[in-house]
Amino acid sequence: MDEWATFFAHALDRRLPTDKLEQFAKVLSTKSPLATPLIAELLLRPSESRNYGLDPQVSLYVQALLRIDILDVPSVLRALLRHSTSRPVDATKEEQEVASGSQTRWTKSYGHEERLVYGLSKIVAAGDRPKSTQEALGTANALTEWMRLLVMSNAADDMMREIGAGNDTHNQETMAVRVAVGALLVALAENATVNDALKNRCPKDTLKGFSQSLANFTPLLINGSSMFAERLELYTKTLVALEPMDKKAQKAGAEIDQIIDSAMALGMDNIPVVEIPTMNSRAGLYVYLNSLLTGRPMVDDNQLLNFLHNRYQGDIQTTCIDLIVSSFDILANAIFRSESPQTTFLLRSFLINKVPLLISMISAPMFPPLSPELCITEALSHVDTNAFPTFSSMFDDTSAGDMFSDSVRQDFCFSCCLHGLIPEESIERLLGEIPMQTLPAGGRYTKDEVLEQCLSDSEKIEAFTDELEHMDGNVGAVSQAITELLRRLCESKDTMALKSLCAHLARKPSSLDVLLIFDKPLTILPPICQLLDAWRYDDDQGEYQPVYEEFGSILLLVLAFVYRYDLSATELGVQTPDSFIAKLLVRGSTARLLDDLSSVESSQLDGWIKGLFNAEGGGLGDEPMALCPPQDFYLLVPTLFSQIVLASQHGHLTDDVLRGGLEYLLDPSLLPSLIPALLSLASNILTAPPPSSLLQALILPQSISAEASLLHNAILPIPAPHLSRSLRALQRSVPTRTDLDSLIAALRPHLHFSRSAIDLTTDFPVPPNIPTAVRHAARALINWNPPAAPPNYSPRLPVLAVRMLGARRALLTLLEELAHQCALGNSGTAYDVVASLVCAPPKAAAGVQGRITLREALASEAAKVGAEVGKEGPEAERAEVVVRLYRRVEALSAGGGIDEQAGLMSADLGIGGVGGEGLVGEDMMGVLSGEGMMGLEGGMLDDMKLDF
């Protein structure tokens, strides 16, 4: 060991070149062999005379010793971690080190950690490391420790920033280290040796620790590198998918049950706490409705009606009024915040097309003198006239309104009239002016009538699909009819009609949002996924191109849902990891090594390469398609494109031949394959940059048919965000690549496709201090004093807080503000607002296990502090706040289940109907009479389904 220490000291003193170092190190390893971890320790540890930062020469020596296998990746990572400045040190031990002259950590290690970890990422990305399964698993273990340290360090930094003791330079340095570790993790995600080791040789505890640490670490990269963050989100899903789905679901359910059971075992209802009168504030429902429509629409009718039932306890009139007013409030907030057109469209459609149906259900048991018209009249008197002025004011020169906001009240009134809530002659009185429109010419639709027309005349399908974007009150019937139509076409295997419907829906992403206002993904997508999984050629199959075209268009709709709303395989109704859809989601953008392909796959890949690029063969015929079912083709696409890039780099494909081959892929039958193709190119763009001619041909095709152009415009938004970030990263690393400017510009209009709650693709501004931002937002909501306009509130902020801080830290932040507001005398509103935030449906990243929700965190916190109630001191006061909030949340959530997916059967909102019957059938009227809907026992609505 002394020989190695002396060797490194002399090498650094004399600045020994790396080639000489390699020669001497080989000789020394033969003469005095030493374990790899000890060599790394000697090279990377601080000393009394050298403790501020690592000599830059050491980075070069580490690279050299890795090349000759004297060092490996895990030993370097662990030595860096052992002496990192980020590592917490016991004060007593630190004093002993100073007294003894020894050093266990660097004074400032951020710079050399960044350099060394980036160097490791390049080696891993190139495929040079790791060289064995043991090294791969060791690297995963070492990175697990690194991620845990960085998460802990970031939490400490957040606390310092919160008390005003943050340091911008320090924050930038620690962020640089996190991004470097992110780069290494991304390289690991693309490394075949690592993925094979994790899949086949990894102990369960190691895989679990790595996956959970990755899920906790990834949000820390959102500010530093959103591209790495998104790639690691996808990788986290891949790791989760390595475990059987049913075991994961059982485990997650058991953990949730344990949290709730532990809280209930303490008898929270029996703890003596002075109750505070319940207040149903305008801000509380405003927060809750915002949460349902943020990102992916999650309007679970059973859950929403349960929430309203528990909140208003039988007061039907107030329920209807508050629901209408809050729906206008959330739209007003979006307008004032200049939210995107797709967000304002969704909120407007909810107000005009969904709320009247909900009011119809809630008001069904009303008896005179109460009436829906009375509720609507009262609600409209509370609507902000600055946000929603009269229609005639658009002609006023002094008005700052626009056609969008000026027509909302009118559209809402006509929708209510359509559903029989108000007579048509009352509209003029409600608006205060003569209306400028009339009821729909076709009257009120019913689901069955729309469905029957679509089944009897397929040409009407496209026209009804277009009506999903209307604001006339008929959209609910159309939406549920289309959902049922998709199911019927899948059952009958009418793939030609299904192809047309799916392609048309995929071209209109806003129509997908509308479908989710009325149904869940689990209602819409399972029949389509089952059809794609079971797709087989006929025994007497004559043509294959039409089959590919039908399959691709149907698959396009599934991928549009997946990438727009970040859906997991479970949310698509996929039951087994061996299904085509599950495989496509897990490895649909990852190229495989040729050695990993089966003989059949190798033959299929060879057939596609020859068919696309062998001009002497007469072009692409039916043979590649005949030998390769469409499921196999889509799983091969990333590997196909990795081979195309490799051939281009080695000069085996000229630009003309390349463009000619890619033109075949721009045919409608193969065009949806651009999604896995562009995603795989984006993932590997830094390590294997494709030629610009390839990207130009796929992103800006010159010769393409009109039909293919429409399909191309529907496809490009799906991979565009990831590809755009990758191109910008490539441009930063190679500034001379000016040819990328036109590609980046072409992708820019397509960057806002995704509607995940925290959308990494839209550069959502992350507050510098998230806990402070959460407290300020809660404070503004609690202090909102109607009729003033709603406070400027971003419903993404609570989701961002849970994702970046974790549910427990986010909850503690809310509890601090709750206690502060109670001390100021705002307890009623404060409990209502915070409880509504906690009750909001969770919007964790799909497929990421182990992330608890705010409600689960509250149950856990209540179980911890319940015993403190009744004692003296600040801890007892805090415990009382927690217990009160827990009771309020449980009261609001009673009958709704802890998960937004608890009830899989959605309520039919009375948009069916046979023979023009009313909104509620005779059987349901019998149930709703007497006490009325709001007088039903909690949970009654869970099993409610209105059939018409």
N, C-alpha and C positions, 0 to 999 in steps of 0.2 A: 504493500500500500504506500509505503514511503517513497518507493521508486517512482510510482505514478504521480505522487504529489510533487516530487522534485522535477519530474519531467514536464509537467504542466507549468510550473513556476518558471523554469528556464525557457520554455517555448514562448510564454507571454512576454518575458523580459526581452528576448531577442527577436520578437515578432516573427517567429518561424513560419515560413510559407506552408500552406495547407498540404502541398504535395510531399514536402519533407516530413511534416507531422504524420501523414499517413504511413510513410515508410518506417519511421522510428516507432510509431505506435504498434505496427504489426510485429516488429521485432520484440518490443517490450511485452506484448501480450503473450508471446511464445515463452519468453524468459520468466516473466512474473505475471501469470494469469490472475485476473481479478474480476470479481462479479460485476456485471454491467451496472447495477444500481450504485455500487460503490464508486465506479469510475465517473458516473454522472454527478455523484455527490461531490467528489473532489474537484471537478471542473466548474461546478455551478454554485458552490457554497461561498458565502462571504468570509472574510477574515478580519483581523483587527486593523490591518493596514489597507484593506480593500473591502469596504462595507457600504459605500454609498450607492454604487451602481456597477453592474457587470461590465467588464472590458468588452468593447464591441468585437474584438478579435475572437472572443470565446464563441460567438455565434457562428463564425466561419469554421472553428474547430469542431463544434457540434455537428455541423453539416458533413464535415470530412469523416468524422468517426462513425456517423450513421452510414455513410457510403461503404465503409469497410467492415460493417457489422460489429464494431466494438461497442457501440451504443445502440439502443433501440428507442422507439417512441415513448413507451410507458416510463422508462427510467428517466428520460429527460423531463417529461411532464411532472413526475413525482418530485424530482429534485427542485424544479422551479417552484412547485407548490410548497414544498417544505420551508423554503426560505423567502416566500413572497411577502412583500410589504402588506398585502391585503390580509394576511393571516393574523388572527387575533393572538395576542401574547399576554400571558399573565404578568401583572405588574411586578410581583415578587421575583419571578423568574428573570424578568428583564433587568431588574436591579442586580441580580446575581451575575448575569452575563456581563454587564458593564463593569462590575467589580473584578470579575475574573479575566476580563479582556477577551472573552469569547463572543461570537456573534452567531445567532441562529436565523436572522432574517436581514434582508437588505434594507437600507434606509429608504431607498426609492427604486423599486424594481420594475415599475410599469413599462419603461421604455424597452428594456431588454426582454421582458416577457412578451411584449408585442412582437418584437423582431423574431424571437425564437419560435413562437407559436405560428406566426405566418410562415416561417421557413418549414416547419413541420407540415403545415397544410399543403404547401406546394409539393412536398415529397409524397404525401398521401394521395393528392389529386393526380399525380403522375403515375400512380400505381406501384411506386417503388417500395412503399411501406403501407401497412405491415406485411411481413413476409410469411407469417404463420398464424394459425388460429390462436395460439397462445399470446402472440403479440397483439393481435386484434382485440381479444378480450381484455388484455392488460391495458390497452389504450382506452377502451370503453370505461373500465374501472377508474383509471386516472382522470378521465374527463368528467366522470360522475362527481369525483371529489372536487375538481375545479369548479364545476357548475354550482355545487352546493356552497363553496366558498364565495363565489361571486354574487350569488343571490343574497347570502348573509351580509356581505360587504355592502351591497346596494341598499339593503334595508337600513343598515347603520348610517349610510350617507343620507338617506331620505330623512331620518330623524334629525341629523345635523342641519339639513336644509330647512326643515320645518321650524327649527328654533333660530334660524337666521345665521347659522354658523357654517354654511356651505362655502365651498371654494370652487370657482369656475375652472381653474387650471386642474385641480384634482379631479373634478367631474369629467373633464375631457380625457384625462389620462386613464381613468378607470374605464370609461366608455371604450377607449381604443383597445384595451385589453379584452373587454367583453366581445368586441367585434372580431378580434383576432381569434378568440376561442370559437366564435360562431363560424368563422371561415374554416377552421379545422373540423368542426362538426359537419359542415356542408360537404367538405371533402370526404369525410368518413361515410356520409350518407350515400355517396356515389361510388364507394369502393366495394368491389365484389367480394374481396376476402373478408372484410368486416361484416357485410350483410350475410354472407354464408355462415360466419361464426355465430352471429347473433341468432340466426334462424335455427341452426342445427346443433350447435355445440355450447350454447350459452346457458348457464344455470338460471333458474327462474328468478332468484333473488337479484342476480346481477342485472338481468334484463329489466326487471321491475324498477330497480334503483336508477338505472340509466334512463329509462323512459320517463319516470316521474321527475327526475332532475332536469331532463330536457324540457318537459312541459312547464316547469317553473322558471327555467332560464330563458326560454325563447322570448317571452314578452319584454325582457330587458333590452332586446336588440331593436325594438320598434323604432326608437329614435336614431340609433346609430346606423343600422342597415336593415331597412324594411325588406330588402331582397332576401337576406339571410333568414330573417324572421319568418317569412312566408315559406321558404324552402324547408325550414326546420319544423314548421307546423305540419307540413305534408309528411315529413319523416317521422314525426311523432305518431301520426296515424298508422304509418307502416309498422312501427314497433308494436303499437297496440294490437294490430291485426295478427301479430305472430301468436297471440294467445287465442284459444277457442272463444268464440263470441258468447256462448252460453255461460261459460265460467266467469267471464268478465262481468256479465250482467248480474249473475248471482252474487258476485263479490261486491259490486257497487251497491246492489240492493241491501245486502247484509250490513254494509258500513252505514248506509243511511238509516236503516232500521235501528242499528245500535245507538246512533246519535239520538234519534227521537225517543227510543225506549229509555235511555239513561235519563233524559230530561223528564219524561213522564213518570219514571220510577220515583223521582223526588216529590211528586205530587205538586206540581207548579200551581195548580188551582187551589191548593190548600195552604200555600205559604201566605202568612198574614201581611199583606201589603195594602196600604191605603190606595184605593182606586181613584183614578182621575176621570171625570165625566168624558165620555166619548164624543168626539167632534168629527163630523164628516165635512172636512174642508174642501173647498174648490180645488186646492192644490193637490190634495191626496189622489182624487180620481184623475186629475190631469197627469200626474206622474205615472199612474198605473196604465192609462190608455196609451201614453207615449211609449211605455216599455213594450206593449203588445205589437206596436207597429214600427219599432226601431229595427233596422236591418231586415232580417227575414220576418215577414208578417206571421205572428203566432196567435191568431184570434181563435182560440179554442172556446167554442160557444158554451160548453158545459162549465168550463173554468170561469169565464167571464160572468155568466149568470149566477154561479155560486158566489163569486166575489161580491156582486151587487146585492144578492139576497142577504149575505152575512153583514154587509156594510149598512144597509138601510132598514133591515128588520121589519119588512112589511109595508114600508111607506112607498107605495107604488108611484105616487105623484112626484115625490122628490127624486126617486130613482130616474124616472123619465126625464125630468127637467135637467138634473145634473149630468146625465149621460149626453144629452144634446149639447148642453153648454160646454162641457169638457171636450167634446168632439170638435166644436168650433174653435176652442182654445188651442188645441194642439195644431190645427191647421194655421191659425193666426201666428203662432210661434214660428212655424216653418217659413211662413211668408216673411216675417220680420227678420229672420235669420238668413234669408236668401238661400234656403236649402235648394238642393238640386231639383230640376223639374220632375224626375222620377219619384222623389220623396213627396213633393206636394201633390202629385197626381194620386199616389197611393192614399194619402190622408184624405184627399177630397173624395175619392171613390168610397172610402170607408164611411165618411159622413153621409154621403148622398145615397149610396147603394146598400150599405149594411145597417146603419143606425135605424132607419125607418122599419126594417124588418125586426130588429131587436125591440124597438118600441112596440111593435105590433104584438110580440109575444108577451112582453112585460105587462102591457095595458089590457090584455084580453079579459081579465076578471073585473075590470073597472065597472062601476055602476054609477048612474047619474047621482049627484051633479058632476062627479068626476068624469072627464073624457080626455082622450088623447089630444084633441084640439086645444083644450084648456092648458095642458102641459106644454104643448108646442108654442102656444101664444106666450106663456110665461117665460119659456126658455129663450125665445127670440128677443124678448125684451132685455135679456142680460148679455146678448151677443154684442161684441165690440163693433160699433158702427164705423170706427176708423179703419178697422181691418176688412170689414164686409159692408160697405156702403150700399145704398140703393142702386138699382140698375141704371136709373136715369142719370145718376151723378157722373157716369162716364162721359156725358156730353158737357159737363160743367168744366169750364176752363180752369177753375181753381182746384179741381180734384186731382189728387195724386194716385187715384186708384187705377186698376186695369181691368180688362175684360174678365180675367180669371177670378179675382176676388169679388168683383161687382155682381157676378151671376151666381155665386155660391148659395146665397139665401134663397134665391128664386128656384134654383135647381132642387134644393132640399125641400122646399114647400111642394113642388110638383111631384117629387118622389113620394112624399107623405100622402099626397092626394091620391096617387096611383094605388097605394096600398090601403086606401080607405080610412086613413087616420084623420083627414080633414076634408070637408067638401070643397069643390073647386071654387065656389063663390067666396070662400073665406080667404083665398090666396091674396086677393087685392088688399084686403084689410090687414093681413099679416105683413105684407111688403110695404104698405103705405103708398102704393102706386099701382097703375095698371100693368099687369105682367106682360112681358114681351115674348112669351112662348106659350105653348099648349101642352097637353098630355101627349104621350107617344101615340102616333097614328094607329099602331097595332094594338093598343090597349095594354093591359097587364099580362105579361107572359106567365106561364107555369112551366115547371121543369119538364113535365111529361109531354106537354105540347111541343116544346122546343126539341126534345129528344126524338119524338115521333117524326117531326119534319126532317130532321137530320138523317134519320135512318131510311126514310122513304125517298129522300132526294139529296144525294151527296153533294150536289152543287150548292146547297144552302149552308153547308158546314162552314165554309170560309166566311160567308157573310155574317153568320152568328158569332164566329170567333172574333171578327172585327168589332162586334158590339160589346165585347168585354171592356172596351175603352170608353164606352158611353157613360153619361152621367144622367140617366133618366129613371133609375129605380128598377129597371128590368135586368140588371146585370147579374143579380143573384140567381135568378132562374136559368140564365144562360150559362153561368159558371158551373152550377151543379149538373146541368144537362151535359155539358162538355166532359165533365169528370166521369159521368155515367157512360157517355158515348165512348170514351177511351177504353173503359172496362169492357163494354160490349164488343168493340172491334177487336180487342185482344182475345176475348173468348172465342169469337168466330174466326179468328186469324185472317181477317180482311186487311191484309197488310198494305194493299194499294191505297185504300181510303185512310188507313192509319198513317201511312207515310205522308200523305197530303196534310192531314190535320197536325201531325207533330212538327212538320217543317214550318207550317204557318204559325204555330204557337212559338216556335223557337225564334222566328224572325221578329216577334213582338215581345221583348222581355217584360214590358209592363203588364202584359196579359197574364204572365206567370204570377206576378204580385197579386193580381185580382183573384186568381184561382185560390191563392193561399189565404185570402180574406174569408173564403167560404169553406175551404177544405184543407186538410193536412197533407203533407207529402205521403204519409202512410196510406192515405185514401186514394191518391192519384197515381202513384208510381209503381207499387208492387206488381200489378198486372203487366205493365210494360216491361219491367225487369225480368219477370218470369218468362215472357214471350221471347226476349232476347237471349236469355240463358238456354232456352229449349229450342232455339232456331236450328233447323236442319234442312239440308238439301232434299228435294224430292228424289225418289229413285230414278225417275225419268226426266230429271232436270235437263232442259234444253239450253236455256240462256242463263247466264250467271250475272251479267251486268245489272239487269233489273232487280235481282235479288240483293245485290250489294247496295243499290240505290235505296231500296226500301229499308234495309237494315240500317244504313247510315243515317237516314233521315229520322228514323225512330230513336236510334241511339243519341242523336244530336239533342233531342228534347231532354233525355235523361241527363246528359252532360251539362246542358244549360241549367237545369235545376241544381245539379251538384255544385257547379262552380259559381252560380249566382248566390246560393244560400249556404254554401259550405256544408253540404249534407254528407253524412257518413253512410256506409253500406247498411247499417242497422236502420237508419231513417228511410232508406229506400225499400225496406222490407226484405232485404237479402238475408237468408237464413244460414248460409254456409260459406266459409271462406274459399271453397273450391268453385264457386259460381263465376261465370265470366265477368259479371259486373264487379264483384268483389276483387277479382284479380286486376281488372282494369283500373280501379280506384287506387289499389295499393302499388302496382308497378307499371301503370299505364304510361308513365313518362320516363321510365328508367331503361336504358339500353342494357343488354346482356352481353356477356362475352360469348364468342362463337363456341368456345369449348363447353359452355353451359347449355347449349341448345341440343335438343334431341335430334336424332337422324331425320325425323319427319319435319321438325322445325327448320333444320338446315336445308333440307330439300325445298321447303316452301320459300325460304328466304332467297335461295339461289334462283328459284323460278321468278320471283318478283324482280330481282336485280336484272336478270336477263330480259324479262319482258319489258322493263322500263327503259333500259339503256342499250340493248343490243339492236342496233338499227338493221342489221342483216337478217334478224329474225322476223321482220315485217311488222314490228310494233307490238303493243300490248294486246294479246288475244285473250281468249277465254281460259286458256290452260292454267295460268297462275291462280285465277279465281276458282276454277274447278278443283284444283288440288289443295286449296287453302280456304276453308270456311271463313266467313267474315269475322267470327270471334277470334280465330287464330291470327287473322291479318292485323286486327287492331292491337293485339298484344305484341305483334312483331314490329310494328311501325317504329318505335324508338330504336330498335336494333338496326332496322333497315336504314334509318337516317344516320346513325353513327357510322355505318359502313359507307354511305354516300359521302359524308364529310371526310372520312379517312381516305377514300379513293380520290377525292378532289385535292386534298392536301398533298398526295403523292403523285399528282399529275396524270392519274389514270382516267379522269373524266375531264374533257374540255368543257368550256362554258356552253358551247352550242349543244353538245351531247347532254349536258346536265339540264339545260333549259328544256330540251326536247323531251327528256324523260319525265321531268316534273310536270309538264303540260298534261300528261295522262292523269296525274293526281288531282288536277283541277277540274276533272269531269265530275258532274254531280254524284256519280256512283261512288267515287273515292274521296270526294272533297272533305267530308267530316274527319278523315284521317289526319287533316292538318292540325287538329287539336292536340293529339299526343305527339305529333311530329314537332310542332313549334314549342310545346312544353319541354320536350326532351332536349331540343336545341338550346333553349334558354337555360336549362339546368347545367349544361356543360359548356356554356359559351366562353368561359374564361380559360378552361383547360383545353378545349377543342373548338376554337372559333370557326364557324362555317364560313365558306366564301360568300361575299356579299351578293354574288349572282344568284346563289341558292335562296337567300332571304328575299331578294328582290322578286324572284319568281313566285314565291309563296305569299308575300305580303302585298306586293303591287303587281299582280299579273297583268300582262299586256293583252294577250289573246284569250278571252274567256267569254262564254255565251251569256246571254241575259239571265237565263235561269240559274246558271252557276254563279253569276255575280250576286244575285239576291242571296243565295246560300252562303257565299263567301262572306258577305256582310253580316250574316247571322253567326258565322263561325269565329271570325276574327276577334270579337270582343272577349271570348272566353280565355284564350292564351295571352291576349294583348298586354294586360298589366304586368305579368311575370316577364314576358319577353321584353317589354319596354325597359324595365328596371335592369335586366341583364345587358341590354344593348348600351344603356347609359354607363353601367359599370365597366363594360369593355372599352367604351370610349374614354373613360377616365384613366384606365390602365394603359391604353394606347391612343394618346391624343391625336396622332396622325390619321386615325380612321375617320376622316371627314365623310366617307361614303355612308356612314351610319345615320347622318342627319336626316336624310329623306325618309329612312325607315322609321326613325323615332317620331318624326312629324306625322307619318301615315298612321301610326298607332295611337296618337294622342286623342283623337275623337272617341276611341273605344275603351278608355281607361276606367270608366265608371260603371262597368257592368255588374260588378259584385255588390251584393247587399248583405254581406255578413255584418254582424253588429259592430265590430271594430274592424273596419275595412282597411286592410293594409295597402290596398291598391289605390286609395284616394288621398293618401298623405294627410290623414286626419291629424290635426294639430294636437300634440300631446302636451298638456300643461307642464311647466317646469317642476311644479310641486303638486302632485296629484292629491294627497290628503287635504292640502289647503283648498284646492279647487273644489273638492267634494263638499267640504264644510261651507264654502261660500255659496255653492249651488243650493245646498239644503237650507241655508240661512235665507237666501232670496225667496225660496218657495214658501218657507214658514212665514216670512214677513209680507208676503203678497197680500195686498188689500184690495180685492175687487170693489168697484168695477174697473180698477186700473187694468191695463193690458197685462197679459201673462209675462212673468219675468223671462229674460233671455236664458233659456235652459236647453242644454244639449243632452238629450236622453241617452247619448252614447257614453257620457261620462261615468255613470255607475258601472256600466259594463267594462269600460276601460280600467276603472279602479279595481274591480274584482280580478281582471285578467293580469294586471301588472303588480298589484299589491298582494293578491290573494284575498279570499273571501273574509278571512278573520281580520286582517289589517283594515280592509275596507269597512267592515262592520264596526271595529273599534273607533274608526274615524267618525262614523255616523253617531255612535253612542256618545262620543265627546261633545259633538254639536247638540245632540238631544239634551244632554245634561245641562249644557250652557243655556239653551233656550228655555228649559224648565225653570232655571234660576231666574230668568228674565220675566217669567209669568206667561210664557207662550206654550205651556205644556200641552193643551188640547190639540192645537194645530200641529205642534212638533211631533207628537206621537203618531198622528194620522199620516203625516208626510213620510216619516221614517218607516213606519209600518208598510205603507204602500210601496216604498222602494224595496223593502225586503221581500214583499209578496210578489214582486214582478217576476215573470217567468225567466229562468236563467238562460243565458245565451252563450254558453261556453263553446269553444271551438269543437266542431263535430269530431267524434271519435277519440277525444282526449279524456281518458279516465282519470280519476283521482282528484278532480277539481270540485271541491264542495261549493255549494251555493250560499248566498247570504242567509237564507232561512236555516240551512243546516248548521252554519257557523253560529247563528243565534241560539239554536237549540243546544249546541255544545257549550256555548258560553253560559247559558242559563243553568245547565247542569253543574257547571263549576262553581257558580257564585250563589246558588240558591241557599246554601247553608249560612251565608253571611247576613241574610235578611234578619232584621230584628236586633242586630248588634249595633254598636255605636261606631261613629267614624265615617270617613269618606268612602271606604270600601263598602260599608253597609248601604250608604246612599246610592252608590253606583249599582250595587246588586239589585236594589229596588227598581231602578230604571230598567235594568236588563229584564227582570221578571215581568214588569208591566208591559214592556215592548213585546216580549215573548207571548204573553197572553193575548195582546191585541193582534199580533200576526196570526196566531193559531185560530183566533175567532174569525178573522177575515178569510182564512184559508180553509176553514172547516168544510169537508165534503169535496174539496177540490183536488186532494192528493198532493204529494210533495213534488211531483214531477209534472211538467206540462204535457207529457205524453201519457198521463195516467188513463185518461179516457180516450180510447181509440175511435169510438163511434161519435161522429159529430152530429149535432142537432140539425135537422132539416128545418130551415127557417121559414117554412110556410110558403115556399115558392113553387111547390108542386101544386096539387089541387086537381080534383077530378070534377068536371062539369062546372067549373067556376065557383067551387065552394070557398068559404072564407079562409082566413089565415090559419085558424085553429079548428081541427076537426071535432066532431061531437064527443069522442072519447076523451080528448084532452080538455075540452071545455068542462066536462064533468069533473075532472081532476082539479082544474083551476078554479072552479066555483067554490063558494063557501069562504074559506079563509083567504083564498087568492094565492097566487104564485108566491108572493113574498111571505106568506104565512106557513109555507111548507116546512117540514123538518129539514135541517141541514143535510145535504147529501142526496135529497130527493131528485135533484136535477141531474145527478151523475148519470142516471140510467134513462134520462128522458130522450126520446127520439120521436119527432113528429113525422108521421108517414102520410103522404098525400097521393 
